[in-house]
Amino acid sequence: MIPTLKDYIKTKSARWYWIIMVLAIATIVVVYAIPENLYPLVYLRYVVVAIFVLYLPGYTLVKTLFPPKMPNKTSKGNIEKTERIALSFGLSLVVVPIVALLLNFTPWGIGLIPVVLCLFVFSLIFASIALIREFQVKLKADSVEPNVSLKMS
């Protein structure tokens, strides 16, 4: 049993959180450090940004909405990995245009810096919420003792 969130962050179960944080920070570094005309490194920029835009926002949102080891109301088990991946891509395709639409009405507008920073903050917030929810689900699962009932015939 893991007593605190601080201890849970250091476990293998929270490795996904650190991968997301490293990938998001790496995206910011790659976007601002590699200019658009520096070939062949620009292809690395394209790949990292594609993952950042097309997968991370949706993945963090899916992790927040459906923490592991928590069954849905429509099925008996958890969401499978393939369903998580498909939902991640689909939700990213929904979230990114909404973020861009909201940025359009701000003084910053739709530009490279505001879009990257907003998606970074979005991913950071939802990944943190997902980590907390996952920790709470694991605490709840650890605290529930198996119900053993003996029937006498």
N, C-alpha and C positions, 0 to 999 in steps of 0.2 A: 504494500500500500504506500502511496506517495502522499505525504501529508500536506505539502504546499505547492502552489503554482510555480514558485521559484525552483523547487526541486524537479517538478514535472518538465519544465523547459529544458532541463539537462538530460532527459532520458531519450532513448531511441524513438519513442512514440512521438516526440516533438521534432524529429529531424526534418519533417516536411516544412515546418515553420522556418527553420534556418535556411533551408534551400530556397524558399520563396524570398526571404530577405536578401540573401546573397544575389540571387538572380535579379531582383528589383534594383539593388544598388549597382550591380554590374551593368544593367541596362542604362542607368543614368550616366555612369562613367563612360560607357561606350558611345552613347548618343552625343555627349558633349566633348569627348576627347578625339573621336575619329571624324574628320571632316567628310563631307559627302563626295569629294573628288579624290580620295586617297584609296586607290585600288591596290591590291585585292582586299585590304582590310575592311572596306565598305561592305563586303558580303557578310562578314561577321556581324557588323552592325545591323544589317537587314534581318539576319536570322534571330539575333537576340531581341530585336524590337518586335519581330513577328510573334515570338513566344510571349513577350511582355504584353502585347496588345490583344492577341487572339486567344490566350489561354489563362494568364494569371488572374485577371479580374473575375472571370467566371469561376475559376477553381477556388478562389478564396470565398466567393459567394456560395458555392455549392458546399464547401467545408463548413461554412457558417450555418447554412440552412439544414444540412443533413450530416450531423457529426457521426463518426463511425460508432458502431455497436449500439446504435439507437434505431430500432425498427420503425419503418413508416407505418402510417395508418392504412395504407392500401395494400401492403404486402407483409409477409411474415418475417422477412429478413432485412438486411441492410441493402443499401444501394451498391450494386456491383461496380467494379473498376471501370468497365466499359461504359456503363451508364454515367459514372462520374466524369469521364473524359468527354463524352458527348455533351453532357449538360454544361461542362466547363466551356467548351467551344461555343455552344449556343448562347449561354448567358453572357459571354464576353462580347459576342456580336450584338447583343442587346444593350449592355452596359456602356460600352465605349461610345456609341452614337448619343446616348443620353447624356453622358459626361460632356461630350462636345457641344451638344445643344445647350446645356446649362452654361458652359463656358462662353458661348456666343453672346449671352446676355450680361456678361461681366465686363468690367473695363479692360481686362487683359485680352479678351477675344480668343479665337482659336489659333494658337500658334504652337510651335514646338515645345517651348518651355512650359506654358500652362498645361498643355495636354499631358506631357510626360509627368509633371509634378502631381497633377490631379489623379492620374492613374496610379502613381506610386503611393500617394496618400490613401486612395481607395483600397489598394491591395494591402497596405500596412494595417489599416483599420480593420478590414474584414478578416485578415489572417489572425490578428490579435483576438478578435471576438471569437473566431473559430477555435483558437487554441484554448481560450477560457471555457468555451462550451464543451470541448472535448475533455478537458480536465474535470469539469463538473460531471459529465456522463461517467467517466472512469471512477470518480469518487463515489457516485451513486451506485455503480455496479459493484464496487468493492465493499460498500457498507451493507448491501442487501445480502443477507444470509440465505442460503438455499432453504426452501421451505420443504421440510421433510415431514410427511404425514404418514402415519401407520394406520392401515385399515385393519380392523379386527372383524373377522367373518364369523 
